[in-house]
Amino acid sequence: NSNNNTVEYTLAGYDTSSFSFAGDIAEVVIYDSALSTSDRESVEGYLAHKWGLTAQLDVSHPYKTSRPLA
């Protein structure tokens, strides 16, 4: 549903109509099950390195300074 450049959406089963977002979505990653901690960290590392956001990772993140292996 789209009116006046406003898009309503549902994310992870939550109604997001009371939230606002101003920006672009560059990538969406979808999995059919919950990720383990190590898998989640690997995805975070991959995305951070891909999009130049490694500075946003915690200093203790396992992929702060190196990309995860494929």
C-alpha positions as a Markdown table, in Angstrom:
| # | Residue | x | y | z |
|---|---|---|---|---|
| 1 | Asn | 0.0 | 0.0 | 0.0 |
| 2 | Ser | 1.6 | 3.3 | -1.1 |
| 3 | Asn | 0.2 | 6.9 | -0.7 |
| 4 | Asn | 2.1 | 10.2 | -0.9 |
| 5 | Asn | 5.5 | 8.5 | -1.0 |
| 6 | Thr | 4.7 | 6.5 | 2.2 |
| 7 | Val | 5.0 | 2.8 | 2.1 |
| 8 | Glu | 3.4 | 0.6 | 4.7 |
| 9 | Tyr | 5.2 | -2.7 | 5.4 |
| 10 | Thr | 5.4 | -5.6 | 7.8 |
| 11 | Leu | 8.7 | -6.7 | 9.1 |
| 12 | Ala | 9.2 | -9.9 | 11.1 |
| 13 | Gly | 5.5 | -10.1 | 11.9 |
| 14 | Tyr | 5.4 | -6.6 | 13.4 |
| 15 | Asp | 3.2 | -3.8 | 12.2 |
| 16 | Thr | 5.6 | -1.0 | 11.4 |
| 17 | Ser | 3.0 | 1.7 | 10.7 |
| 18 | Ser | 4.0 | 3.6 | 13.9 |
| 19 | Phe | 7.7 | 3.7 | 12.9 |
| 20 | Ser | 9.3 | 5.9 | 10.3 |
| 21 | Phe | 12.3 | 5.3 | 8.1 |
| 22 | Ala | 14.0 | 7.9 | 5.9 |
| 23 | Gly | 16.7 | 6.4 | 3.6 |
| 24 | Asp | 17.4 | 3.8 | 1.1 |
| 25 | Ile | 17.4 | 0.0 | 1.5 |
| 26 | Ala | 20.4 | -1.3 | -0.4 |
| 27 | Glu | 20.1 | -5.0 | 0.3 |
| 28 | Val | 17.7 | -7.4 | 2.0 |
| 29 | Val | 18.9 | -10.8 | 3.3 |
| 30 | Ile | 16.3 | -13.4 | 4.1 |
| 31 | Tyr | 16.8 | -16.8 | 5.7 |
| 32 | Asp | 14.1 | -19.4 | 6.3 |
| 33 | Ser | 15.3 | -20.1 | 9.9 |
| 34 | Ala | 17.0 | -18.4 | 12.8 |
| 35 | Leu | 20.8 | -18.1 | 12.4 |
| 36 | Ser | 23.2 | -19.4 | 14.9 |
| 37 | Thr | 25.4 | -16.7 | 16.6 |
| 38 | Ser | 28.4 | -17.6 | 14.4 |
| 39 | Asp | 26.3 | -17.5 | 11.2 |
| 40 | Arg | 24.8 | -14.2 | 12.2 |
| 41 | Glu | 28.3 | -12.8 | 12.9 |
| 42 | Ser | 29.4 | -14.0 | 9.5 |
| 43 | Val | 26.6 | -12.3 | 7.7 |
| 44 | Glu | 27.2 | -9.1 | 9.7 |
| 45 | Gly | 30.9 | -9.3 | 8.8 |
| 46 | Tyr | 30.1 | -9.9 | 5.1 |
| 47 | Leu | 27.7 | -7.0 | 4.9 |
| 48 | Ala | 30.0 | -4.6 | 6.9 |
| 49 | His | 32.9 | -5.3 | 4.6 |
| 50 | Lys | 30.8 | -5.2 | 1.4 |
| 51 | Trp | 29.3 | -1.8 | 2.3 |
| 52 | Gly | 32.3 | -0.2 | 4.1 |
| 53 | Leu | 30.7 | -0.3 | 7.5 |
| 54 | Thr | 33.3 | -2.2 | 9.5 |
| 55 | Ala | 33.7 | 0.9 | 11.8 |
| 56 | Gln | 30.2 | 0.1 | 13.0 |
| 57 | Leu | 31.2 | -3.4 | 14.2 |
| 58 | Asp | 32.1 | -3.8 | 17.9 |
| 59 | Val | 35.8 | -4.0 | 18.5 |
| 60 | Ser | 35.4 | -7.6 | 19.7 |
| 61 | His | 33.4 | -8.7 | 16.6 |
| 62 | Pro | 35.2 | -11.7 | 14.9 |
| 63 | Tyr | 35.1 | -10.0 | 11.5 |
| 64 | Lys | 36.0 | -6.5 | 12.5 |
| 65 | Thr | 39.3 | -6.6 | 10.6 |
| 66 | Ser | 38.9 | -9.4 | 8.2 |
| 67 | Arg | 36.2 | -10.7 | 5.9 |
| 68 | Pro | 34.5 | -14.0 | 6.7 |
| 69 | Leu | 35.4 | -16.9 | 4.5 |
| 70 | Ala | 32.9 | -17.8 | 1.8 |
